[in-house]
Amino acid sequence: MEKQTIIPSIWFDNNAEEAFLYYQSIFPNSSIKKSSPVVVEANLSGVNFIGINGGNMFQPNSSISFMLICETQEEIEHIWKNLQRNGKVLMSLDEYPWSKCYGWIIDRYHVSWQLYLGKLNDVNQQKIVPTLMFCGPQQGKCQDALNYYETIFPNFKQEGILKYDENFRPNQIQHSQFVANNFTMMAMDSGVDQDFTFTEGISLTITCKNQEEIDFYWNHFTKNGEESRCGWCKDKFGVSWQIVPENIGQLLQNPKAQEALMKMNKIIISDLI
């Protein structure tokens, strides 16, 4: 996979390192790369993640889950067994029309995983795929969101859309896959009415080469969206994004930069130097 510039970021109740050590013990080829009191960076089966020690202000929910592609029955059963400990099963590990073996579970840290017996070739060799579920007030808006993201990401490719039966949820999307900036993602409209939607519990961080890139994404997402502090914003569908310079860690080694960041909405790189 090319350099990953979209990084899933999970909000934890001050136990990000504990959570990533747990995932490291379950998922093959996983490791913690950096750890600080605020942020933990990890690579899980080849996909970079960020863990935020943010306290109990936000919590992940199933509006953004992670599709984990397993190529053997043995692997999927092993991972399922481990995630099930102190977790909550949403859909039991079983045979379904779309897979010989599939299950949906929320782990002990409230993170939602869909386990799927399939082929890595079908997901561009990316073992873990963030999946956006449009539900609650965003129900039925998946197609609009796909069209919207296609106008934003310079490198965007639609890789397939499956719609629900016209008698069930007309014109709504049961499953879709797309690539944004060389990162594979999925999206769907919920098949069940839900009472939740996107929150800061799981956000998507975009690492930018320069101020021009930061301005580009920030201006697109906050148009009809919402600004927040320290590079956080929401798009018009309520999905949370963090728009940051790719060397944000290096910049924030300077205490003055940390102080300046706390006063910003959109990040201004020159004010951090």
C-alpha positions as CSV (number, residue, x, y, z in Angstrom):
1,M,0.0,0.0,0.0
2,E,1.3,3.5,-0.8
3,K,1.9,6.0,1.9
4,Q,-1.2,6.2,4.0
5,T,-2.5,9.8,4.3
6,I,-5.9,9.0,5.7
7,I,-5.6,7.5,9.2
8,P,-8.5,6.2,11.3
9,S,-8.4,7.8,14.7
10,I,-10.2,6.3,17.7
11,W,-11.1,8.2,20.8
12,F,-10.4,6.2,24.0
13,D,-11.2,6.8,27.7
14,N,-7.5,7.3,28.5
15,N,-6.6,3.7,27.7
16,A,-5.4,4.0,24.0
17,E,-2.1,2.1,24.7
18,E,-3.9,-0.7,26.5
19,A,-6.4,-1.0,23.6
20,F,-3.6,-1.1,21.0
21,L,-1.7,-3.7,23.0
22,Y,-4.9,-5.7,23.0
23,Y,-5.3,-5.4,19.2
24,Q,-1.6,-6.2,18.8
25,S,-2.1,-9.5,20.6
26,I,-5.1,-10.4,18.3
27,F,-4.3,-9.1,14.8
28,P,-1.3,-10.5,12.9
29,N,1.6,-8.2,12.0
30,S,0.6,-5.4,14.4
31,S,2.7,-3.1,16.6
32,I,2.7,0.2,18.5
33,K,4.9,2.8,16.8
34,K,4.7,5.7,19.2
35,S,3.1,6.4,22.5
36,S,2.6,9.5,24.5
37,P,0.1,10.6,27.2
38,V,-2.1,12.2,24.5
39,V,-1.7,10.1,21.3
40,V,-0.7,6.5,20.5
41,E,0.2,5.5,17.0
42,A,-0.1,1.9,15.9
43,N,0.0,-0.3,12.8
44,L,-2.6,-3.0,12.8
45,S,-2.1,-5.6,10.1
46,G,-0.5,-3.0,7.8
47,V,-3.0,-0.2,8.4
48,N,-1.9,2.9,10.5
49,F,-4.2,3.9,13.3
50,I,-4.2,6.8,15.9
51,G,-5.5,6.4,19.4
52,I,-6.5,9.5,21.3
53,N,-6.5,9.5,25.1
54,G,-9.4,11.9,25.3
55,G,-11.3,10.8,28.4
56,N,-15.0,10.0,28.3
57,M,-16.2,13.0,26.3
58,F,-16.8,10.8,23.2
59,Q,-17.1,7.1,22.5
60,P,-16.9,5.1,19.3
61,N,-20.0,3.6,17.8
62,S,-21.0,1.5,14.9
63,S,-21.5,4.4,12.5
64,I,-17.8,3.8,11.6
65,S,-16.8,0.2,11.9
66,F,-13.7,-1.6,10.7
67,M,-14.1,-4.4,8.1
68,L,-11.5,-7.0,8.8
69,I,-10.8,-9.3,5.9
70,C,-9.7,-12.9,6.8
71,E,-8.6,-15.4,4.2
72,T,-9.0,-18.5,6.3
73,Q,-11.7,-20.0,8.6
74,E,-9.1,-20.6,11.3
75,E,-8.0,-16.9,11.3
76,I,-11.5,-15.5,11.4
77,E,-12.5,-17.8,14.3
78,H,-9.4,-17.0,16.3
79,I,-9.9,-13.2,16.0
80,W,-13.7,-13.5,16.7
81,K,-13.0,-15.5,19.8
82,N,-10.7,-12.9,21.2
83,L,-12.9,-9.9,20.3
84,Q,-15.8,-11.6,21.9
85,R,-14.3,-11.4,25.3
86,N,-16.2,-8.7,27.2
87,G,-17.6,-7.6,23.8
88,K,-21.1,-7.4,22.3
89,V,-22.2,-9.5,19.3
90,L,-24.3,-7.5,16.8
91,M,-24.5,-10.3,14.2
92,S,-23.3,-13.8,15.0
93,L,-20.4,-15.4,13.2
94,D,-22.2,-17.4,10.6
95,E,-22.9,-18.0,6.9
96,Y,-24.8,-15.1,5.2
97,P,-25.8,-14.5,1.5
98,W,-22.7,-12.2,1.1
99,S,-20.1,-14.4,2.8
100,K,-19.6,-18.0,3.9
101,C,-18.5,-16.6,7.2
102,Y,-19.2,-13.1,8.6
103,G,-19.9,-11.5,11.9
104,W,-20.3,-8.0,13.5
105,I,-19.1,-7.3,17.0
106,I,-18.3,-4.4,19.4
107,D,-15.2,-5.0,21.4
108,R,-14.5,-4.1,25.1
109,Y,-13.4,-0.6,24.0
110,H,-16.7,0.1,22.1
111,V,-14.9,-0.3,18.7
112,S,-17.0,-2.0,16.1
113,W,-15.6,-4.7,13.8
114,Q,-17.0,-6.6,10.9
115,L,-15.2,-9.9,10.3
116,Y,-15.4,-11.1,6.7
117,L,-14.1,-14.3,5.1
118,G,-12.9,-13.1,1.8
119,K,-9.9,-12.2,-0.4
120,L,-7.4,-9.4,0.2
121,N,-7.2,-9.0,-3.6
122,D,-10.8,-7.7,-3.5
123,V,-9.8,-4.8,-1.0
124,N,-6.5,-3.8,-2.6
125,Q,-4.5,-5.9,-0.1
126,Q,-5.8,-3.7,2.7
127,K,-6.7,-6.0,5.6
128,I,-8.7,-3.5,7.7
129,V,-11.2,-1.2,5.9
130,P,-13.0,1.6,7.6
131,T,-16.7,1.4,6.9
132,L,-19.1,4.4,7.1
133,M,-22.7,3.6,8.0
134,F,-25.2,6.3,7.3
135,C,-27.9,5.9,9.9
136,G,-30.1,8.0,12.3
137,P,-30.4,11.5,10.8
138,Q,-28.0,10.5,8.0
139,Q,-30.0,7.4,6.9
140,G,-30.3,7.2,3.1
141,K,-27.5,9.7,2.4
142,C,-24.8,7.3,1.4
143,Q,-25.0,7.9,-2.3
144,D,-25.0,11.7,-1.8
145,A,-21.9,11.3,0.4
146,L,-20.1,9.2,-2.2
147,N,-20.8,11.8,-4.8
148,Y,-19.6,14.5,-2.4
149,Y,-16.3,12.7,-1.5
150,E,-15.6,12.2,-5.2
151,T,-15.6,16.0,-5.7
152,I,-13.1,16.5,-2.8
153,F,-10.4,13.8,-3.0
154,P,-8.0,14.4,-5.9
155,N,-7.5,10.7,-6.2
156,F,-10.9,8.9,-5.9
157,K,-12.1,5.7,-7.4
158,Q,-15.5,4.0,-7.0
159,E,-15.1,0.2,-6.9
160,G,-18.7,-1.0,-6.8
161,I,-22.1,-0.3,-5.4
162,L,-24.8,-2.8,-4.3
163,K,-28.2,-1.3,-3.6
164,Y,-30.9,-2.7,-1.3
165,D,-34.0,-4.3,-2.8
166,E,-36.4,-1.6,-4.2
167,N,-39.2,-2.9,-1.9
168,F,-37.0,-2.6,1.2
169,R,-35.0,0.6,1.1
170,P,-35.4,2.1,-2.4
171,N,-32.3,3.8,-3.8
172,Q,-30.3,3.2,-0.6
173,I,-26.9,1.5,-0.6
174,Q,-26.4,-1.9,1.1
175,H,-22.6,-1.8,0.4
176,S,-20.1,0.2,-1.5
177,Q,-16.3,0.3,-1.8
178,F,-14.1,3.2,-2.9
179,V,-10.5,4.4,-2.8
180,A,-9.7,7.9,-1.6
181,N,-6.0,9.0,-1.9
182,N,-4.9,5.3,-2.2
183,F,-6.8,4.3,0.9
184,T,-9.7,1.8,0.6
185,M,-12.9,2.5,2.4
186,M,-16.5,1.2,2.4
187,A,-19.8,2.9,3.0
188,M,-23.5,1.8,3.4
189,D,-26.9,2.9,4.5
190,S,-28.0,1.0,7.6
191,G,-30.3,-1.9,7.0
192,V,-31.9,-1.3,10.5
193,D,-33.2,1.9,11.9
194,Q,-30.6,3.3,14.4
195,D,-30.7,5.9,17.1
196,F,-27.1,7.1,16.6
197,T,-24.9,8.7,14.0
198,F,-21.3,9.9,13.4
199,T,-19.4,11.3,16.3
200,E,-15.9,12.3,17.2
201,G,-15.5,8.8,18.7
202,I,-14.0,7.8,15.4
203,S,-12.5,10.4,13.1
204,L,-10.4,10.3,10.0
205,T,-7.1,12.2,10.0
206,I,-5.7,13.5,6.8
207,T,-2.0,14.3,6.8
208,C,-1.2,17.2,4.5
209,K,2.1,18.1,2.8
210,N,1.6,21.9,3.1
211,Q,-0.7,24.8,4.0
212,E,-2.3,24.7,0.6
213,E,-3.5,21.1,1.2
214,I,-4.8,22.0,4.7
215,D,-6.7,24.9,3.3
216,F,-8.1,22.7,0.5
217,Y,-9.6,20.0,2.7
218,W,-10.6,22.4,5.5
219,N,-12.5,24.7,3.1
220,H,-14.3,21.7,1.5
221,F,-15.3,19.9,4.6
222,T,-16.4,23.0,6.6
223,K,-18.5,24.3,3.7
224,N,-22.0,23.3,5.1
225,G,-20.1,21.5,7.8
226,E,-18.7,22.6,11.1
227,E,-15.4,23.9,12.4
228,S,-13.8,22.8,15.7
229,R,-10.5,23.2,17.5
230,C,-7.0,22.0,16.7
231,G,-7.6,20.9,13.1
232,W,-10.9,19.1,13.8
233,C,-13.9,19.6,11.7
234,K,-17.1,17.9,10.5
235,D,-18.3,17.6,7.0
236,K,-22.0,18.1,6.0
237,F,-22.8,14.5,6.9
238,G,-21.4,14.8,10.4
239,V,-18.3,12.7,9.8
240,S,-15.3,14.1,11.8
241,W,-12.0,14.8,10.1
242,Q,-8.7,16.0,11.5
243,I,-6.8,18.1,8.9
244,V,-3.1,18.2,10.1
245,P,0.4,18.8,8.6
246,E,2.2,15.5,8.0
247,N,5.0,16.6,10.5
248,I,2.5,17.6,13.2
249,G,4.4,15.5,15.8
250,Q,7.7,17.2,15.1
251,L,6.1,20.7,15.2
252,L,4.5,20.0,18.5
253,Q,7.8,19.2,20.2
254,N,8.0,23.0,20.7
255,P,5.8,24.0,23.7
256,K,5.0,27.3,22.0
257,A,3.6,25.4,19.1
258,Q,1.4,23.4,21.5
259,E,0.1,26.6,23.0
260,A,-0.6,28.1,19.6
261,L,-2.4,25.0,18.4
262,M,-4.9,25.2,21.3
263,K,-6.1,28.6,20.0
264,M,-6.6,27.5,16.4
265,N,-9.5,26.0,14.5
266,K,-7.8,25.4,11.1
267,I,-4.2,24.7,11.6
268,I,-1.8,27.5,10.3
269,I,1.6,25.9,9.9
270,S,3.5,29.2,10.0
271,D,2.1,29.9,13.4
272,L,3.4,26.7,14.8
273,I,7.0,27.4,13.8
